[in-house]
Amino acid sequence: MEKIELEIVALSHSMAQTHSYVVVLGEVNGLRRLPIIIGGAEAQAIAVALEDMKPARPLTHDLTKNMMNAFEIDLLEVIISDLQEGVFFAKLVCSSQHDTVEIDSRTSDAIAMAVRFGCPIYTTDAILDSAVNNGDEPAAGTKKKLPGGKTKEPVKEKPAGSAELGAMSIAELENHLNEVLEQEDYMRAIAIRDELKRRKGN
């Protein structure tokens, strides 16, 4: 099985399903895209790692990574291995001093772990071709840097409430950022931080 490497090119609200998100993986050095619908919690887990935010308490995927590190288990790669009736299946390829094993995973969780470990994500030609035939969700975006130094282009829609953020002063935004971080609303925190960066950059 020839593996095709993927990179995260977009993370945005899903236009197909309400209250869901879509993470779009793109073929490295290619044009094909793999759009995957994920839940809000998983989108937040991926976004927090993409933005290199440090939660006050470890999120579930951070906890898993910390446990793996404590027992000297490394995540070598993620493989999106199957597509059945619109549902993607993934495997985590993990190694220790004694063995290398494949562990079944939800694809959203696998991506969240890959971003934290800075490991590659792979799939097959057949799965990419199937996804292309099923259509894609449009997205356009800005460059981000992932762990491991790779430059990706994750895309986020303008968040709900962006007009409200635009009406706040810098001091109000900074206070609001502290409030949402205490509430562990990291998606909102990212939107506020983006607005602060935009203001301070002007």
VOKOL-574125 format. One record per residue (C-alpha): residue in one letter; x negated, y negated, z negated. Coordinates in pm, whole numbers, plus 50000, padded with zeros to 5 digits. Layout:
BEGIN
AXYZ;...
//
This chain:
BEGIN
M500005000050000;E498464967050110;K499014940149849;I499884904249949;E498824877649698;L501404851649597;E501244817849425;I503904796849254;V505004769349491;A508294758349333;L510254758449011;S513634741349021;H517324744048945;S519014770449157;M521404757049419;A522964791549449;Q523804798749084;T524914774048818;H522794772248499;S520044792348668;Y516654783548808;V514654795549105;V510934802149107;V509564803549461;L506424823749522;G504524816949842;E502214839650037;V498594828349987;N497264816850327;G500684824050478;L504124809150532;R506514834750383;R508344826650059;L509844848149785;P512644829849597;I513574846149264;I516554835349053;I515674833948682;G517334822948359;G516764790648171;A514644806347895;E512324822548148;A512114790348350;Q511144771948032;A508494798247952;I506964794348299;A507204756248295;V505534753247953;A502534773148079;L502414754548411;E502374721348226;D499834734547972;M502104723847685;K501374736647333;P504604745847151;A504654740746774;R505394778046739;P504464804946993;L507134813747247;T507824850647308;H505374852747599;D502694834547397;L503214859147113;T502884888547355;K499654874047496;N498264868347145;M499044904547050;M497414917547368;N494324896347300;A494174908646939;F494074944747059;E491704936747349;I494244943747621;D493904923547940;L496514916648207;L494734923548535;E497554916348778;V501294915048832;I502884934549115;I506394926949240;S506994962649341;D510584966349455;L513724948049567;Q517064965549519;E520414948749588;G518884914349538;V517104923649212;F513304922349201;F511284947348997;A507764941248869;K504874958748698;L502184945548466;V498804961948530;C497084961648191;S493674974348087;S491984982547757;Q488634998247674;H490155032547722;D492735030647998;T494545010948269;V498335013648271;E501294999448463;I504194986448254;D507654979348396;S508804943448351;R511464919148457;T509944897948731;S510564865148545;D508724878248238;A505904891548455;I505434857248616;A505454840148274;M502714864048160;A500684859748481;V500614822048436;R499354826048079;F496614850648171;G495704833248497;C495934866548678;P497034872149040;I500574880749147;Y501024905249435;T503804920349642;T504144939749968;D504894930350328;A508204949250310;I509444929250009;L508344896150162;D510084904550490;S513264914350303;A513264881450112;V512744861550432;N515664879650594;N517864871350293;G517114834050324;D515444809050092;E516274779949866;P514734747549991;A512264729649769;A509614703049799;G507024694049545;T503904680649385;K500624697749310;K500024713048968;K497044731248821;L497494765848672;P495284783748420;G492204796848597;G491734764148786;K493904772949085;T495874744749240;K499494752949311;E502464732649421;P505334739549180;V508394719249257;K510904706649008;E514134689449094;K514684655748935;P516134666448600;A519624658348488;G519544626448284;S516614611448479;A518554578648515;E518914577948137;L515154582748096;G514524555048347;A516484530948128;M514354537847817;S511284518047716;I507924535547680;A508244534347299;E511744549647319;L510484576947554;E507634585447318;N510044587747021;H512474608747226;L509614631647333;N508774638546967;E512444645946894;V512884671247178;L509584688147091;E510864693146736;Q514014708546886;E511794730547111;D513564717947424;Y510484720547643;M512204715647979;R513484681747855;A510044674047709;I508424680048047;A510874655948213;I510114629147952;R506374634547983;D506624631548362;E508494598448323;L505834585548081;K503044595448322;R504864577748607;R505254545948401;K501714545348266;G500324552948611;N501984522048760;
//
